[in-house]
Amino acid sequence: MSGLKLFRTNATNSGVAEVVPRLAEVEADVQRLVEAYMETLLGVRFLASEYGTGPVHGGRIDSLGLDENGSPVIVEYKRSTDAGVIHQGLFYLSWMVDHRSEFEHLVRDRLGLTAASQVLWSGPRLICVAGDFTRYDVHAVREHRRSVDLVRYRFFGKDLLGLETVASVTGRTSTTKQVRRRAVEAPPVCGQDGALAELSAAVDERLLGLGDGVNRVQRKQYAAYQKLRNFACVCPPQKTKLLVYLKADPKQVGLVPGFTRDVTGLGHHGTGDLEVQLRTEWDLERAQDLFRASYLAA
């Protein structure tokens, strides 16, 4: 797992003992575990397993889901290394884009009308979970136009599961381009002066620069920054401040009135329980450790 080693530190003899990683006995073991805890592991709400694509297409999608931003998600699994998982997943992803109404009906039946009305078709995603990937797999997804995440798994001992994002690429669909053109042509947000616009651009640069493979997903109410899962959501600037919502645990943060706030259980756009209020470049500097903590937590 990229050289990652796991040790138990309460060993009686040498002080530490390595927990040897292993692959699943069968592919279905991985699928059952991920589907049972998909929202916790991948940030995706589970919709269906072994979903049939009809007699003409003749396929079965391992898992279907909806991510935190409303993007449709296909999850495909392989026990070990298999380049076919990417091609197979992309094949199913094309089918899903061509059958949008069928997917939206599934969302409506599982999650309700509100979720079905907010499906974000500008960035449908493929997540491949496998024992390993080759450098050719990584190169292939970076050359493709779709949003693809390659996730490597390992079991450790009897009750530990490790997940590692090997590659994360945001696709560039025609829908995404149209959204971007409209955003450029739209009038400025009310109350957004030059200083706040510069602050917003600086926040964007800092969040994208936290690590390789950080993607930005633009929704009407917020911009989500993710690497497999959301770690930050930035709302459009208000009159005097910029609101950022992070996945960092508010209970682990020394809250500062007027700068940070615990919004657990409170309604707001985007995801995350820690609200950060940015008004100046100094606020942005103060928020750096919080950004990093949220990135690592997600």
C-alpha positions in Angstrom: 0.0 0.0 0.0 2.6 2.5 -1.2 5.0 1.3 1.4 2.6 2.1 4.3 3.2 -0.2 7.3 0.9 -0.7 10.3 2.2 -1.7 13.7 0.7 -2.6 17.0 2.5 -0.7 19.8 1.4 -2.9 22.7 3.4 -6.0 21.7 5.0 -7.7 24.7 8.3 -8.9 23.1 9.8 -6.3 20.8 7.6 -3.4 21.7 5.9 -3.3 18.3 4.5 -5.9 16.0 3.7 -5.4 12.3 0.1 -6.0 11.2 0.5 -7.8 7.9 -1.8 -6.4 5.1 -3.9 -8.7 3.0 -6.4 -8.8 0.2 -10.0 -9.9 0.5 -10.7 -13.6 -0.1 -13.2 -12.7 -2.8 -14.2 -9.5 -4.5 -17.7 -9.6 -2.9 -16.2 -9.2 0.5 -15.0 -5.7 -0.4 -18.2 -4.8 -2.1 -20.4 -5.9 0.8 -18.3 -3.9 3.3 -18.2 -0.7 1.2 -21.9 -0.8 0.4 -22.8 -1.3 4.1 -20.7 1.8 5.1 -20.5 3.7 1.9 -21.3 7.2 3.3 -18.6 6.8 6.0 -15.9 5.3 3.7 -16.5 7.2 0.5 -18.8 10.1 1.3 -21.4 8.6 -1.0 -25.0 7.7 -0.2 -25.8 4.1 -1.3 -28.6 3.6 -3.8 -28.4 0.2 -5.4 -26.2 -3.0 -5.7 -25.8 -5.1 -8.9 -27.9 -2.7 -10.9 -29.0 -4.1 -14.2 -28.6 -1.9 -17.3 -31.2 -3.7 -19.4 -31.2 -6.4 -22.0 -29.6 -4.3 -24.8 -26.7 -3.0 -22.7 -26.5 -6.3 -20.8 -24.4 -5.2 -17.8 -24.6 -5.0 -14.0 -23.2 -2.0 -12.2 -21.6 -3.1 -8.9 -22.9 -0.1 -6.8 -24.8 3.1 -7.5 -24.7 6.1 -5.2 -25.0 9.9 -4.9 -22.2 11.9 -3.4 -22.2 14.9 -1.0 -22.7 17.4 -3.8 -25.4 15.5 -5.6 -23.2 14.0 -8.3 -24.1 10.5 -9.5 -21.5 7.9 -8.6 -20.7 4.4 -9.9 -18.5 2.2 -7.7 -16.7 -0.8 -9.3 -14.6 -3.3 -7.3 -11.8 -5.7 -8.0 -10.1 -8.0 -5.5 -6.6 -7.4 -6.8 -5.1 -5.6 -9.9 -7.3 -5.5 -13.0 -7.1 -2.8 -15.7 -10.6 -3.9 -16.8 -12.2 -2.3 -13.8 -11.5 1.2 -15.2 -12.8 0.4 -18.7 -15.8 -1.4 -17.3 -16.6 1.5 -15.0 -16.3 4.1 -17.8 -18.6 1.9 -20.0 -21.2 2.0 -17.3 -20.7 5.7 -16.6 -21.5 6.5 -20.3 -24.7 4.3 -19.9 -25.7 6.3 -16.8 -25.3 9.7 -18.5 -27.5 8.4 -21.4 -30.1 7.2 -18.9 -30.5 10.2 -16.6 -34.2 9.9 -16.0 -33.8 6.3 -14.9 -31.1 7.3 -12.4 -33.2 10.2 -11.1 -36.2 7.9 -10.6 -33.9 5.6 -8.6 -32.8 8.6 -6.4 -36.4 9.7 -6.0 -37.4 6.2 -4.8 -34.5 5.8 -2.4 -33.8 9.4 -1.2 -36.9 11.4 -2.1 -38.0 14.1 -4.5 -35.7 16.8 -3.1 -32.5 14.8 -3.7 -33.8 13.7 -7.2 -34.4 17.4 -8.2 -30.8 18.3 -7.2 -28.8 15.7 -9.0 -25.7 17.4 -10.4 -25.0 16.0 -13.9 -22.0 18.2 -14.6 -19.7 15.8 -12.9 -20.8 12.2 -12.7 -18.1 10.1 -11.0 -16.5 6.7 -11.2 -14.8 5.2 -8.1 -12.7 2.1 -8.6 -11.9 0.2 -5.5 -9.2 -2.5 -6.0 -6.3 -4.2 -4.4 -3.8 -2.2 -6.6 -3.4 -0.2 -9.7 -0.6 0.1 -12.2 1.1 3.3 -13.4 -0.7 2.7 -16.7 -4.0 2.9 -14.9 -3.1 6.2 -13.3 -2.0 7.6 -16.6 -5.1 6.4 -18.3 -7.5 8.2 -15.9 -5.5 11.4 -16.1 -5.9 11.4 -19.9 -9.7 10.8 -19.7 -12.4 13.4 -19.7 -14.5 11.8 -16.9 -14.2 12.2 -13.1 -12.5 9.1 -11.8 -11.1 8.1 -8.4 -8.8 5.1 -8.0 -8.9 3.8 -4.4 -6.6 1.1 -3.2 -7.7 -1.1 -0.2 -6.0 -3.4 2.3 -7.3 -5.4 5.2 -5.1 -5.3 8.3 -5.7 -8.0 11.0 -9.2 -9.0 11.7 -11.0 -5.6 11.9 -8.9 -2.9 10.2 -9.5 -1.6 6.7 -7.2 0.9 4.9 -8.2 3.0 1.9 -5.7 5.0 -0.1 -6.6 7.4 -3.0 -4.1 6.6 -5.7 -5.5 9.1 -8.3 -8.3 11.5 -8.3 -9.3 13.3 -11.6 -12.1 15.8 -12.3 -13.7 15.3 -15.7 -14.5 18.2 -18.1 -17.9 17.5 -19.6 -19.7 19.9 -22.0 -22.2 20.6 -19.1 -19.3 21.8 -16.9 -18.1 24.1 -19.6 -21.6 25.7 -20.0 -21.8 26.2 -16.3 -18.4 27.9 -16.3 -19.4 30.3 -19.1 -22.5 31.3 -17.4 -20.6 31.9 -14.2 -18.1 34.2 -16.0 -20.9 36.2 -17.6 -23.0 36.5 -14.4 -23.0 39.9 -12.6 -20.9 40.3 -9.5 -22.3 39.1 -6.2 -24.1 41.9 -4.4 -21.6 43.6 -2.0 -18.5 41.8 -3.3 -15.8 44.5 -3.6 -12.3 44.1 -4.9 -10.8 43.0 -1.6 -13.3 40.3 -1.0 -13.0 39.0 -4.6 -9.2 38.8 -4.1 -9.7 37.0 -0.7 -12.1 34.5 -2.4 -9.4 33.8 -5.1 -6.8 33.3 -2.4 -8.9 30.8 -0.5 -9.5 28.9 -3.8 -5.7 28.8 -4.4 -4.9 27.6 -0.8 -7.6 24.8 -0.8 -6.6 23.5 -4.2 -2.9 23.6 -3.2 -3.4 21.4 -0.1 -2.5 18.2 -2.0 -2.4 16.4 -5.3 -5.7 15.5 -6.8 -7.8 18.1 -5.0 -10.9 18.8 -7.1 -13.4 21.7 -7.0 -17.1 21.0 -7.7 -19.2 24.1 -8.4 -22.8 24.2 -7.2 -25.1 27.2 -7.3 -25.0 27.6 -3.5 -21.3 26.7 -2.8 -18.0 25.4 -4.2 -16.9 22.0 -2.7 -13.3 21.0 -2.5 -12.8 17.3 -2.4 -10.3 14.4 -2.6 -12.7 11.5 -2.8 -14.8 13.2 -0.1 -15.5 16.9 0.6 -13.2 18.6 3.1 -14.2 22.2 2.5 -17.2 24.2 1.1 -17.0 27.9 0.2 -20.2 29.9 -0.1 -20.4 33.0 -2.3 -19.1 36.1 -0.6 -21.5 38.1 1.6 -21.2 41.8 2.2 -18.3 41.7 4.6 -17.2 38.1 4.9 -16.6 34.8 3.2 -18.0 31.6 4.9 -16.1 28.3 4.7 -17.4 25.1 6.1 -14.9 22.4 7.1 -14.9 18.8 8.1 -12.7 19.5 11.1 -14.2 18.5 14.4 -15.4 21.7 16.2 -14.9 20.0 19.5 -11.2 19.7 18.7 -10.9 23.4 17.8 -10.5 26.4 20.2 -13.5 28.3 18.9 -13.0 32.1 18.5 -16.1 34.3 18.4 -16.4 36.1 15.0 -13.9 33.7 13.4 -15.0 30.0 14.0 -18.3 28.6 15.0 -19.8 25.1 15.7 -22.7 24.6 13.3 -23.4 21.0 14.1 -27.1 20.3 13.5 -27.6 23.8 12.0 -28.7 24.2 8.4 -26.3 25.7 5.9 -25.1 25.2 2.3 -22.4 22.7 1.7 -21.0 20.1 4.2 -19.0 20.4 7.4 -19.7 21.2 11.0 -17.0 23.9 11.5 -17.8 27.4 10.1 -14.9 29.7 9.4 -15.6 33.4 8.8 -13.0 35.2 6.6 -12.8 38.9 6.3 -9.1 39.7 5.7 -5.9 38.1 4.6 -5.0 37.7 8.2 -8.1 35.6 8.8 -6.9 33.4 5.9 -3.5 32.9 7.5 -5.2 32.0 10.8 -7.3 29.4 8.9 -4.4 27.5 7.4 -4.1 24.9 10.1 -7.9 24.4 10.1 -7.8 23.8 6.3 -5.1 21.3 6.7 -6.8 19.5 9.6 -10.0 19.2 7.5 -8.2 17.9 4.5 -6.5 15.2 6.6 -9.8 14.3 8.3 -11.7 13.9 5.1 
